Amino acid sequence: MRSSGPVLKCETSVVWFPAIQNPLSLQQQDTARRSLVRVQAFPGSSCMEFPCSPVHVWVFFRFSSFLSQSINMLRLTGDSKLSVGVNMSVIVLNCLDRHVHTCPDRVALMWERDEKGSEVRYTYRELLEMTCRVGNLLRRHGVKKGDCVTIYMPTCPLAVASMLACARIGAAHNVVFAGFSAEALAERIRDAQSSTVITVNQGIRGGKILELKKTVDTAVQSCPTVQQVFVAMRTDSPVAMTARDIAMEEVRQQRANQNLNKTQTQEDVVCEPAAMNSEDTLFLLYTSGSTGKPKGLVHTQAGYLLYAALTHRYVFNYHDGDVFGCVADIGWITGHSYGVYGPLANGGTTVLFESTPVYPDPGRYWDMVERLQINQFYGAPTAIRLLLKFGDEWVNKYDRSSLKTLGSVGEPINTEAWEWYYRVVGEERCPVVDTWWQTETGGICIAPRPSDPDAEIVPGMAMRPFFGIKPALMDTEGKVISGNDASGALCLAQPWPGMARTIHNDHQRFMETYCQPYPGYFFTGDGAYRSVEGYYQITGRLDDVINVSGHRIGTAEIEDAVCPAVAESAVIGYSHDIKGQAVFAFVVLKKNVDVEEADLSRQLNGIVSEKIAKYACPDFIQFVQRLPKTRSGKIMRRVLRKVVELDLDSLGDLSTLDDPAAVQEIIQGHRELLSK
């Protein structure tokens, strides 16, 4: 599978971070001043040339050993231009083979199973052997370079080995979150044109059994391309097998204390990597659009891995020997980049978290931190807000002295959650890196670190662009906004290694979504504010910007201005005869809050008026037990907007919701609110 895509404007972004160790030698700095990097942003596009900044060349020299095992041709030509080509699998060599050569017994994976206190560890040697066995198994059954394999599994070592096995044999992987319905799974299989699916008999999450094989059986009924389904065993429960199904045989060393893969048999532990070009597809990952079917974003071999490795190392201040705890499911881009590829490329130990933050109790994360001695913890604001509701005692019960860095991902984190995260979880000694990026970007683009160790971190702000990232704010006329203390549409002014190359089977949609709104720039779909100091704050999706009487305000700004009684909130705009738009707030209270809703509404409006302005005050506040969220934890605001507009016949696809019943609860509550 080869990607194709547009050409984006490329300009040099010269930045220097004093915190970087191992500064360039004088000879290397001279090379930086004289050299031009020759970059082909997309296949078929003309090559772009731009001078190296010290950081660009430092990164090149720092990762020369990283690249040397996957780059076939690397030379400085007579006219000082850098040419790069790749002809083998950069992924598997840099994530597994090179580490097995130097440190085979280092722990690669710590699998935190749903059953508390039953973690399983895999060394790099064991992970390589399991990957090779899966790769050989797939090859033996006809999977070849250029195919796309759909993986529908819980977060577990075999899922990681399946991803790496696909990369090893040159097949693209399409990991689908194991909480998606059969209909949603089928849609992704059909679009990816997968002939092979890998799954397990059952999953376990939060103490509940998930019938994954049954879901796959239902899904493939409407997927004519599927020829075979590989089935591993996560539990001891037997499942019905058809002629299409293949029981996965033993692909790893037998472990007495582990149930997964008991029915798998020995495969050869040597699997020759496929010859791959740098722009060959590594994986597809589907993300929901505001309208239309999910977008199958295409990420490629070399650039994605380099960017995931760089951002993992420098945003989180990762050092050799650290244990990295990304609690995202592998079905999402965060799980790909910072649960699998980034940590493994850096030779780290990465935690695979199969459970939920409140199973069997709200101390699950922090018990895991103590037990596994996690150094960097990377989670979502929605989980932090959930745990905040249960109080400090569940955190203080466990030793968190191993923590060095706390990360936040998925949405802007509100100030109250940030401060609790920093003060209680991190004990006021761990920097909180509020990261901004997207499935489309492949890795973190804006974050407080890397920077000088003593540089300030502002709560609720992503702050500083990463190496080579050049943000631009655009006004409503499509012009670049210069200067600070300004808000606009967030775009990126030049290509970067980890960016998605296209949308699978729909390059026109890629162009229309990301490249055409602001020609020459990559449109992120987000709004941002650039402070007086030049720091960036994400203000929310632009479709979540409310225009009240000519005043533009991001929903995240209002949601951030809450009182101590509020656990979380969601703000949307709705049509108003006089103002154009008005503000409607859905509010979830913390447990055991005993206050009259009318009094609390007045209090909330007072806080919004004080922190933002009177025009930002909600016209209506509806108190709800929970918000409609996708399985990745994001609030589905379009559904809330339809409820407020009483457009209940066009709620749209609710298959990605964690619990669709939440929508009916909100509809009933809204009717009661209007009847008062």
C-alpha positions as CSV (number, residue, x, y, z in Angstrom):
1,M,0.0,0.0,0.0
2,R,1.6,3.2,-1.1
3,S,0.4,6.6,0.0
4,S,0.0,9.7,-2.1
5,G,-0.7,13.2,-1.0
6,P,-0.4,17.0,-1.4
7,V,2.6,19.2,-1.3
8,L,2.7,21.6,1.7
9,K,4.7,24.8,2.0
10,C,8.0,24.2,3.8
11,E,9.8,26.9,5.7
12,T,12.6,26.5,8.2
13,S,11.8,26.9,11.9
14,V,15.0,27.6,13.7
15,V,14.6,26.9,17.4
16,W,17.0,26.0,20.1
17,F,16.2,24.3,23.4
18,P,18.9,24.8,26.1
19,A,17.7,21.7,27.9
20,I,19.0,19.4,25.2
21,Q,22.1,17.5,26.3
22,N,25.0,16.5,24.1
23,P,25.2,19.7,22.1
24,L,26.6,19.7,18.6
25,S,30.4,19.8,18.1
26,L,31.8,22.8,16.3
27,Q,32.2,20.6,13.1
28,Q,28.5,19.5,13.4
29,Q,27.4,23.1,13.9
30,D,29.3,24.1,10.8
31,T,27.6,21.3,8.9
32,A,24.3,22.7,10.2
33,R,25.1,26.1,8.8
34,R,26.2,24.8,5.4
35,S,23.8,22.0,4.8
36,L,20.4,21.9,3.0
37,V,18.0,19.1,3.8
38,R,16.3,17.8,0.7
39,V,12.8,16.6,1.6
40,Q,10.1,15.0,-0.4
41,A,7.0,15.6,1.7
42,F,4.8,13.3,-0.3
43,P,5.4,10.7,-3.0
44,G,5.2,12.4,-6.4
45,S,5.8,15.8,-5.1
46,S,8.7,18.0,-5.9
47,C,11.6,17.9,-3.4
48,M,11.8,20.8,-1.0
49,E,15.1,22.2,0.3
50,F,15.6,24.1,3.6
51,P,18.6,24.8,5.8
52,C,19.1,22.9,9.0
53,S,18.7,24.5,12.3
54,P,21.0,23.3,15.1
55,V,18.1,21.2,16.4
56,H,17.5,19.6,13.0
57,V,21.1,18.5,12.6
58,W,21.4,17.6,16.3
59,V,18.5,15.3,15.9
60,F,20.1,13.8,12.8
61,F,23.4,13.1,14.5
62,R,21.7,11.9,17.7
63,F,19.7,9.3,15.9
64,S,22.3,8.3,13.3
65,S,22.6,4.9,14.9
66,F,18.8,4.7,15.1
67,L,18.6,5.3,11.4
68,S,21.7,3.4,10.3
69,Q,19.9,0.0,10.7
70,S,17.1,1.0,8.4
71,I,18.5,3.5,5.9
72,N,20.0,2.0,2.7
73,M,21.5,5.2,1.4
74,L,22.6,8.1,3.4
75,R,25.1,10.6,2.0
76,L,26.1,14.2,1.9
77,T,26.5,15.0,-1.7
78,G,28.9,17.5,-3.2
79,D,26.4,20.3,-3.1
80,S,25.8,19.6,0.6
81,K,22.3,18.1,0.1
82,L,21.1,15.2,2.2
83,S,19.5,12.3,0.4
84,V,17.7,9.5,2.3
85,G,16.2,6.2,1.2
86,V,15.0,3.2,3.0
87,N,14.7,-0.4,1.7
88,M,13.9,-2.6,4.8
89,S,11.4,-2.5,7.6
90,V,12.5,0.4,9.8
91,I,9.9,-0.5,12.3
92,V,10.8,-4.0,13.4
93,L,14.6,-3.4,13.3
94,N,14.4,-0.3,15.5
95,C,11.6,-1.5,17.8
96,L,12.9,-5.0,18.4
97,D,16.0,-6.4,16.7
98,R,18.6,-3.8,17.7
99,H,17.5,-4.0,21.3
100,V,17.7,-7.8,21.3
101,H,21.2,-7.4,20.1
102,T,22.2,-5.1,22.9
103,C,19.9,-5.8,25.8
104,P,17.8,-9.0,25.1
105,D,16.7,-9.5,28.7
106,R,15.4,-5.9,29.2
107,V,11.7,-5.8,29.9
108,A,9.8,-4.5,26.9
109,L,6.2,-4.9,28.0
110,M,4.5,-4.9,31.3
111,W,1.0,-6.1,30.8
112,E,-1.3,-4.8,33.5
113,R,-4.2,-7.2,33.0
114,D,-7.7,-6.4,34.1
115,E,-7.2,-8.7,37.1
116,K,-5.5,-6.4,39.6
117,G,-2.0,-7.4,40.7
118,S,-1.5,-10.0,37.9
119,E,0.9,-8.2,35.6
120,V,2.9,-10.2,33.1
121,R,6.3,-9.1,31.8
122,Y,7.9,-9.7,28.4
123,T,11.6,-9.1,27.5
124,Y,12.7,-7.8,24.2
125,R,13.9,-11.3,23.2
126,E,10.5,-12.8,24.1
127,L,8.6,-10.1,22.2
128,L,10.8,-10.5,19.1
129,E,10.2,-14.3,19.2
130,M,6.4,-13.8,19.6
131,T,6.4,-11.3,16.8
132,C,8.3,-13.6,14.5
133,R,6.0,-16.5,15.2
134,V,2.9,-14.3,14.4
135,G,4.6,-13.0,11.3
136,N,5.4,-16.6,10.1
137,L,1.9,-17.7,10.9
138,L,0.4,-14.9,8.8
139,R,2.8,-15.6,5.9
140,R,2.0,-19.3,6.0
141,H,-1.7,-18.4,5.5
142,G,-1.1,-16.1,2.6
143,V,-0.8,-12.6,4.2
144,K,1.7,-10.7,2.1
145,K,3.3,-7.3,1.7
146,G,0.7,-4.7,0.8
147,D,-2.2,-6.5,2.5
148,C,-4.1,-4.9,5.3
149,V,-4.8,-6.9,8.5
150,T,-7.5,-5.8,10.9
151,I,-6.8,-6.3,14.6
152,Y,-9.7,-6.4,17.0
153,M,-8.2,-7.2,20.3
154,P,-7.8,-5.9,23.9
155,T,-4.6,-4.2,24.9
156,C,-2.3,-7.1,25.4
157,P,1.1,-8.4,24.3
158,L,-0.3,-10.5,21.5
159,A,-1.9,-7.4,20.0
160,V,1.4,-5.6,20.1
161,A,3.1,-8.6,18.5
162,S,0.4,-8.7,15.9
163,M,1.0,-5.0,15.0
164,L,4.8,-5.6,14.8
165,A,4.4,-8.8,12.9
166,C,2.3,-7.0,10.2
167,A,5.1,-4.4,10.0
168,R,7.7,-7.1,9.7
169,I,6.1,-8.8,6.8
170,G,5.1,-5.6,5.0
171,A,1.4,-5.7,5.7
172,A,-0.4,-2.7,7.0
173,H,-2.3,-3.1,10.3
174,N,-5.7,-1.6,11.0
175,V,-6.3,-1.7,14.8
176,V,-9.9,-1.3,15.8
177,F,-10.8,-0.4,19.4
178,A,-12.2,-3.6,21.0
179,G,-15.2,-1.7,22.3
180,F,-16.6,-0.9,18.9
181,S,-19.9,-2.5,17.8
182,A,-20.1,-5.1,15.0
183,E,-21.5,-2.4,12.7
184,A,-18.6,0.0,13.4
185,L,-16.1,-2.8,13.0
186,A,-17.6,-4.0,9.7
187,E,-17.5,-0.5,8.3
188,R,-13.7,-0.2,9.0
189,I,-13.0,-3.7,7.7
190,R,-14.8,-3.0,4.4
191,D,-13.1,0.4,3.9
192,A,-9.7,-1.1,4.7
193,Q,-10.5,-4.1,2.4
194,S,-9.0,-6.5,4.9
195,S,-8.9,-10.1,4.0
196,T,-7.5,-11.1,7.5
197,V,-8.8,-10.3,11.0
198,I,-7.1,-11.1,14.3
199,T,-9.1,-11.3,17.4
200,V,-9.6,-13.2,20.7
201,N,-12.3,-15.3,22.1
202,Q,-13.3,-12.8,24.8
203,G,-12.0,-9.6,26.3
204,I,-12.1,-8.6,29.9
205,R,-12.4,-5.0,31.0
206,G,-13.6,-3.6,34.3
207,G,-14.5,-7.1,35.4
208,K,-16.9,-7.5,32.5
209,I,-16.6,-10.1,29.7
210,L,-16.6,-8.7,26.2
211,E,-17.6,-11.2,23.5
212,L,-15.1,-10.1,20.9
213,K,-15.3,-13.2,18.7
214,K,-19.1,-13.0,18.5
215,T,-18.7,-9.3,17.5
216,V,-16.3,-10.3,14.7
217,D,-18.6,-13.1,13.6
218,T,-21.4,-10.6,13.2
219,A,-19.2,-8.0,11.5
220,V,-17.7,-10.2,8.8
221,Q,-21.1,-11.3,7.6
222,S,-21.2,-8.0,5.7
223,C,-17.5,-8.0,4.8
224,P,-17.0,-10.0,1.6
225,T,-13.2,-9.4,1.5
226,V,-12.6,-11.3,4.7
227,Q,-11.2,-14.8,4.0
228,Q,-9.8,-15.8,7.4
229,V,-10.1,-14.9,11.1
230,F,-7.3,-15.8,13.5
231,V,-8.6,-16.4,17.0
232,A,-6.5,-16.4,20.2
233,M,-7.7,-17.3,23.7
234,R,-7.8,-14.6,26.4
235,T,-10.1,-16.7,28.6
236,D,-10.8,-20.4,29.0
237,S,-14.3,-20.1,27.5
238,P,-14.7,-21.9,24.2
239,V,-16.1,-20.2,21.2
240,A,-17.8,-21.4,18.1
241,M,-15.4,-21.8,15.1
242,T,-16.3,-21.8,11.5
243,A,-14.4,-22.9,8.4
244,R,-13.1,-19.4,8.0
245,D,-11.7,-19.3,11.6
246,I,-8.1,-20.4,12.5
247,A,-7.1,-21.1,16.1
248,M,-3.9,-19.2,16.7
249,E,-1.2,-21.6,17.7
250,E,1.4,-21.1,20.3
251,V,3.4,-18.0,19.3
252,R,5.4,-17.4,22.5
253,Q,7.0,-19.4,25.3
254,Q,4.4,-21.0,27.5
255,R,3.8,-19.2,30.8
256,A,2.1,-21.0,33.6
257,N,0.6,-17.8,35.0
258,Q,-1.0,-16.5,31.8
259,N,-4.1,-17.6,29.9
260,L,-3.6,-15.7,26.7
261,N,-2.7,-17.9,23.7
262,K,-2.7,-21.3,25.4
263,T,-3.8,-22.9,22.2
264,Q,-0.9,-21.5,20.1
265,T,1.9,-23.8,19.0
266,Q,5.6,-23.2,18.3
267,E,6.4,-21.2,15.1
268,D,9.9,-20.4,13.9
269,V,11.4,-17.6,15.9
270,V,13.1,-16.1,12.8
271,C,11.0,-14.0,10.4
272,E,12.9,-12.2,7.6
273,P,11.7,-8.5,7.5
274,A,10.2,-7.4,4.2
275,A,11.9,-4.8,2.1
276,M,10.0,-1.6,2.6
277,N,10.3,2.0,1.3
278,S,10.1,4.9,3.7
279,E,6.7,6.0,2.4
280,D,5.1,2.5,2.3
281,T,2.1,2.3,4.6
282,L,2.7,1.2,8.2
283,F,-0.9,1.4,9.4
284,L,-4.4,2.7,8.9
285,L,-6.2,4.2,11.9
286,Y,-9.8,5.3,11.6
287,T,-11.0,8.5,13.3
288,S,-14.4,10.0,13.3
289,G,-15.2,13.1,11.3
290,S,-17.8,15.7,12.2
291,T,-19.8,14.4,9.3
292,G,-19.6,11.3,7.0
293,K,-18.0,8.0,7.6
294,P,-14.8,7.5,9.6
295,K,-11.6,8.5,8.0
296,G,-8.9,5.9,7.5
297,L,-5.8,7.9,8.0
298,V,-2.6,6.5,6.5
299,H,0.7,6.6,8.4
300,T,4.0,5.5,6.8
301,Q,7.0,3.6,7.8
302,A,10.0,5.8,8.5
303,G,8.7,9.3,9.3
304,Y,6.1,8.1,11.7
305,L,8.5,6.0,13.8
306,L,11.1,8.7,14.0
307,Y,8.6,11.3,15.1
308,A,7.0,8.9,17.7
309,A,10.5,8.1,19.1
310,L,11.6,11.7,19.3
311,T,8.5,13.0,20.9
312,H,8.4,10.2,23.4
313,R,12.0,10.9,24.5
314,Y,11.9,14.7,24.7
315,V,8.4,15.6,25.6
316,F,8.4,13.2,28.6
317,N,12.1,13.5,29.4
318,Y,12.4,9.8,29.0
319,H,15.8,8.2,30.0
320,D,17.0,4.7,29.5
321,G,15.7,2.4,32.2
322,D,12.5,4.4,32.8
323,V,9.1,2.7,32.9
324,F,6.6,4.5,30.6
325,G,2.9,4.2,31.6
326,C,0.6,5.2,28.8
327,V,-2.9,4.0,29.8
328,A,-4.5,4.6,26.4
329,D,-6.0,1.6,24.5
330,I,-4.0,0.5,21.5
331,G,-7.1,1.1,19.4
332,W,-6.3,4.8,19.5
333,I,-3.4,6.8,18.1
334,T,-2.1,7.5,21.7
335,G,-1.8,3.8,22.3
336,H,0.0,3.4,18.9
337,S,2.5,6.2,19.4
338,Y,3.1,6.2,23.1
339,G,2.0,2.7,24.2
340,V,3.8,0.8,21.5
341,Y,6.0,2.5,18.8
342,G,7.6,5.4,20.6
343,P,8.7,3.5,23.8
344,L,9.9,0.4,21.9
345,A,11.9,2.5,19.4
346,N,13.7,4.0,22.4
347,G,14.3,0.6,24.0
348,G,12.0,1.4,26.9
349,T,9.7,-0.5,29.1
350,T,6.1,0.3,28.3
351,V,3.0,-0.6,30.2
352,L,-0.1,-2.1,28.5
353,F,-3.2,-1.2,30.5
354,E,-6.2,-3.5,29.9
355,S,-8.5,-2.3,32.7
356,T,-10.3,0.9,33.7
357,P,-9.2,3.7,36.1
358,V,-11.9,2.7,38.7
359,Y,-11.7,-1.1,38.6
360,P,-11.8,-2.6,41.1
361,D,-11.6,0.8,42.9
362,P,-10.6,4.4,42.1
363,G,-7.0,3.6,43.2
364,R,-6.2,1.4,40.3
365,Y,-3.9,3.8,38.5
366,W,-1.9,4.7,41.6
367,D,-1.6,1.1,42.8
368,M,-0.2,0.3,39.4
369,V,2.3,3.2,39.6
370,E,3.6,1.9,42.9
371,R,3.7,-1.7,41.9
372,L,5.3,-1.2,38.5
373,Q,7.4,1.8,39.5
374,I,6.1,3.9,36.6
375,N,8.2,7.0,35.9
376,Q,6.1,8.7,33.3
377,F,2.3,8.6,33.4
378,Y,0.2,9.6,30.4
379,G,-3.6,9.7,30.7
380,A,-6.7,11.6,29.6
381,P,-8.3,14.6,31.3
382,T,-11.7,12.7,31.4
383,A,-10.1,10.0,33.6
384,I,-8.4,12.6,35.8
385,R,-11.7,14.5,36.3
386,L,-13.4,11.2,37.1
387,L,-10.8,10.3,39.8
388,L,-10.9,13.8,41.2
389,K,-14.6,13.1,42.1
390,F,-13.5,10.3,44.5
391,G,-11.1,12.5,46.5
392,D,-7.5,12.5,47.4
393,E,-7.5,9.5,49.7
394,W,-7.4,7.0,46.8
395,V,-4.3,8.7,45.5
396,N,-2.5,9.2,48.8
397,K,-3.0,5.5,49.7
398,Y,-0.1,4.6,47.3
399,D,3.5,5.5,46.9
400,R,4.1,7.6,43.8
401,S,7.7,8.6,44.4
402,S,8.7,6.9,41.2
403,L,6.8,9.4,39.1
404,K,8.9,12.0,37.2
405,T,6.5,13.4,34.6
406,L,2.7,13.5,34.2
407,G,1.1,13.8,30.8
408,S,-2.4,14.7,29.6
409,V,-3.8,13.8,26.2
410,G,-7.0,13.8,24.2
411,E,-8.6,17.2,25.0
412,P,-7.7,20.4,26.8
413,I,-7.4,19.8,30.5
414,N,-9.4,22.2,32.7
415,T,-7.5,24.2,35.3
416,E,-9.0,22.4,38.3
417,A,-8.1,19.0,37.0
418,W,-4.6,20.2,36.1
419,E,-4.0,21.6,39.5
420,W,-5.3,18.4,41.2
421,Y,-3.1,16.3,38.9
422,Y,-0.1,18.4,39.7
423,R,-0.7,18.9,43.4
424,V,-2.1,15.6,44.5
425,V,-0.9,13.0,42.0
426,G,2.5,14.6,41.3
427,E,3.0,16.0,44.8
428,E,4.0,19.3,43.2
429,R,7.3,17.9,41.9
430,C,6.3,16.3,38.6
431,P,5.8,18.6,35.6
432,V,2.5,18.2,33.9
433,V,2.8,18.2,30.1
434,D,-0.5,19.0,28.5
435,T,0.0,17.7,25.0
436,W,-1.8,18.7,21.8
437,W,-1.8,16.5,18.8
438,Q,-4.2,14.4,16.7
439,T,-4.5,11.1,14.9
440,E,-3.6,13.1,11.8
441,T,-0.3,14.4,13.2
442,G,1.1,11.0,14.4
443,G,2.7,12.4,17.5
444,I,2.8,15.4,19.8
445,C,3.0,18.8,18.2
446,I,2.7,21.3,21.0
447,A,3.6,20.6,24.7
448,P,5.3,22.4,27.6
449,R,8.4,20.3,27.1
450,P,11.0,20.0,25.8
451,S,12.3,23.3,27.2
452,D,14.6,24.6,29.8
453,P,14.0,22.5,33.0
454,D,13.1,25.7,34.9
455,A,10.9,27.1,32.2
456,E,7.4,27.9,33.4
457,I,4.4,25.6,32.7
458,V,1.0,27.3,32.5
459,P,-2.0,25.2,33.6
460,G,-4.3,24.4,30.7
461,M,-1.9,25.4,28.0
462,A,0.0,23.2,25.5
463,M,2.5,26.0,25.2
464,R,5.5,25.3,23.0
465,P,5.8,23.7,19.5
466,F,8.0,20.6,19.2
467,F,11.1,20.5,16.9
468,G,10.2,21.5,13.4
469,I,6.5,22.3,14.2
470,K,5.6,25.8,13.0
471,P,2.0,26.7,14.1
472,A,0.1,29.5,12.4
473,L,-3.1,31.2,13.4
474,M,-5.4,32.2,10.6
475,D,-8.2,34.7,10.6
476,T,-11.7,34.3,9.1
477,E,-10.4,35.6,5.8
478,G,-7.6,33.0,5.6
479,K,-4.8,35.4,6.4
480,V,-2.0,34.7,8.9
481,I,-2.4,36.4,12.2
482,S,0.9,38.0,13.2
483,G,1.8,38.9,16.8
484,N,0.8,37.6,20.1
485,D,-2.3,37.9,22.3
486,A,-4.4,36.6,19.4
487,S,-6.8,33.8,18.5
488,G,-7.5,32.0,15.3
489,A,-7.7,28.7,13.4
490,L,-4.7,26.6,14.2
491,C,-2.8,25.5,11.2
492,L,0.7,24.0,10.7
493,A,2.9,25.9,8.2
494,Q,5.3,23.1,7.1
495,P,5.4,19.3,6.9
496,W,6.8,17.1,9.7
497,P,7.8,13.4,9.7
498,G,4.8,12.0,11.5
499,M,2.0,13.5,9.6
500,A,-0.7,11.3,7.9
501,R,-0.2,11.2,4.2
502,T,-3.8,10.7,3.0
503,I,-7.2,9.2,3.8
504,H,-7.3,5.6,2.6
505,N,-9.3,5.4,-0.6
506,D,-10.4,9.0,-0.4
507,H,-7.5,11.4,-1.1
508,Q,-9.9,14.1,-2.2
509,R,-11.5,14.1,1.2
510,F,-8.0,14.5,2.7
511,M,-7.4,17.5,0.5
512,E,-10.7,19.1,1.2
513,T,-10.5,18.5,5.0
514,Y,-6.9,19.5,5.7
515,C,-5.3,21.3,2.7
516,Q,-7.9,23.4,0.9
517,P,-9.3,25.4,3.8
518,Y,-6.1,27.4,4.0
519,P,-3.9,26.7,0.9
520,G,-0.3,26.1,1.7
521,Y,-1.1,25.1,5.3
522,F,-2.3,22.0,7.2
523,F,-5.6,22.9,8.8
524,T,-6.0,21.1,12.2
525,G,-9.7,21.9,12.7
526,D,-8.9,23.3,16.1
527,G,-8.9,26.9,17.4
528,A,-6.0,28.3,19.5
529,Y,-5.0,31.3,21.4
530,R,-1.4,32.6,21.3
531,S,-0.6,34.4,24.6
532,V,1.4,37.6,25.1
533,E,4.4,35.3,25.9
534,G,3.9,33.4,22.6
535,Y,2.4,30.2,24.3
536,Y,-0.3,28.2,22.6
537,Q,-3.6,27.3,24.3
538,I,-6.1,25.0,22.4
539,T,-9.5,26.6,22.7
540,G,-11.5,23.6,21.2
541,R,-12.7,22.4,17.9
542,L,-13.7,25.3,15.6
543,D,-17.1,23.7,15.3
544,D,-17.2,24.2,19.1
545,V,-16.6,27.9,18.9
546,I,-19.7,30.0,19.9
547,N,-20.4,33.4,18.5
548,V,-22.4,35.3,21.1
549,S,-23.4,38.8,19.9
550,G,-20.3,39.0,17.8
551,H,-18.0,37.7,20.5
552,R,-16.2,34.4,19.6
553,I,-15.5,32.1,22.5
554,G,-14.3,28.5,22.7
555,T,-16.4,26.1,24.6
556,A,-13.3,24.9,26.5
557,E,-12.9,28.4,28.0
558,I,-16.3,28.3,29.5
559,E,-15.9,24.7,30.7
560,D,-12.7,25.7,32.4
561,A,-14.5,28.3,34.5
562,V,-16.2,26.0,36.9
563,C,-16.8,25.9,40.6
564,P,-15.5,23.2,43.0
565,A,-18.9,21.4,43.0
566,V,-18.5,20.5,39.3
567,A,-16.8,17.3,38.1
568,E,-17.0,18.1,34.4
569,S,-19.1,20.0,31.9
570,A,-19.9,20.3,28.2
571,V,-20.8,23.6,26.6
572,I,-22.4,24.0,23.2
573,G,-23.9,26.9,21.2
574,Y,-27.4,27.0,20.0
575,S,-29.4,29.4,17.8
576,H,-30.7,32.6,19.4
577,D,-33.0,35.1,17.8
578,I,-31.2,38.1,19.2
579,K,-27.6,37.0,20.0
580,G,-27.2,34.8,17.0
581,Q,-26.0,32.1,19.3
582,A,-26.4,31.5,23.0
583,V,-24.6,29.2,25.5
584,F,-26.1,26.0,26.9
585,A,-24.1,24.1,29.5
586,F,-24.5,20.4,30.6
587,V,-23.0,19.9,34.1
588,V,-22.0,16.8,36.0
589,L,-21.7,17.4,39.8
590,K,-19.2,15.7,42.1
591,K,-20.5,13.0,44.3
592,N,-22.2,14.0,47.6
593,V,-22.8,17.6,46.5
594,D,-25.9,18.9,48.3
595,V,-27.0,22.2,46.8
596,E,-30.0,23.6,45.1
597,E,-29.7,23.6,41.3
598,A,-31.0,27.1,41.1
599,D,-28.4,28.4,43.5
600,L,-25.6,26.5,41.8
601,S,-26.7,27.9,38.4
602,R,-26.4,31.4,39.8
603,Q,-23.0,30.6,41.2
604,L,-21.7,29.1,38.0
605,N,-22.8,32.1,36.0
606,G,-21.1,34.4,38.5
607,I,-17.9,32.5,38.0
608,V,-18.1,32.6,34.2
609,S,-18.9,36.3,34.3
610,E,-15.9,37.0,36.5
611,K,-13.4,34.8,34.7
612,I,-14.5,35.5,31.1
613,A,-17.4,38.0,30.6
614,K,-21.1,38.3,31.0
615,Y,-21.7,37.4,27.4
616,A,-20.2,34.0,28.0
617,C,-22.7,33.1,30.7
618,P,-24.9,30.1,29.9
619,D,-28.5,30.9,29.2
620,F,-29.4,27.4,30.3
621,I,-27.7,24.9,32.6
622,Q,-28.8,21.3,32.6
623,F,-27.5,19.1,35.4
624,V,-26.9,15.5,34.2
625,Q,-25.6,12.3,35.7
626,R,-23.1,11.7,32.9
627,L,-22.2,13.1,29.5
628,P,-22.4,11.1,26.2
629,K,-18.8,10.1,25.4
630,T,-17.1,8.0,22.8
631,R,-15.2,4.9,23.9
632,S,-12.0,7.0,23.8
633,G,-13.5,9.4,26.4
634,K,-14.3,12.3,24.1
635,I,-17.6,14.1,24.6
636,M,-19.9,13.8,21.6
637,R,-21.0,17.4,21.4
638,R,-22.9,17.1,18.2
639,V,-25.4,14.9,20.0
640,L,-25.8,17.5,22.8
641,R,-26.4,20.2,20.1
642,K,-29.1,18.1,18.5
643,V,-30.8,17.6,21.8
644,V,-30.8,21.4,22.5
645,E,-32.1,22.1,19.1
646,L,-34.8,19.5,19.6
647,D,-33.6,17.8,16.4
648,L,-34.0,14.3,17.8
649,D,-34.7,12.6,14.5
650,S,-31.1,13.3,13.2
651,L,-28.9,12.3,16.2
652,G,-26.7,10.4,13.7
653,D,-24.5,7.4,14.3
654,L,-24.3,6.6,18.1
655,S,-22.3,3.4,17.6
656,T,-19.1,5.0,19.0
657,L,-20.7,6.0,22.3
658,D,-19.6,4.2,25.4
659,D,-23.2,4.0,26.6
660,P,-26.0,5.2,24.2
661,A,-28.4,5.2,27.2
662,A,-26.8,8.4,28.4
663,V,-28.4,10.2,25.4
664,Q,-31.9,9.1,26.4
665,E,-31.3,10.3,30.0
666,I,-30.2,13.7,28.7
667,I,-33.2,14.0,26.4
668,Q,-35.6,13.3,29.2
669,G,-33.8,15.7,31.5
670,H,-34.0,18.4,28.8
671,R,-37.7,17.9,28.4
672,E,-38.2,18.4,32.1
673,L,-36.0,21.5,32.0
674,L,-38.1,23.1,29.3
675,S,-41.3,22.2,31.1
676,K,-40.3,24.2,34.2
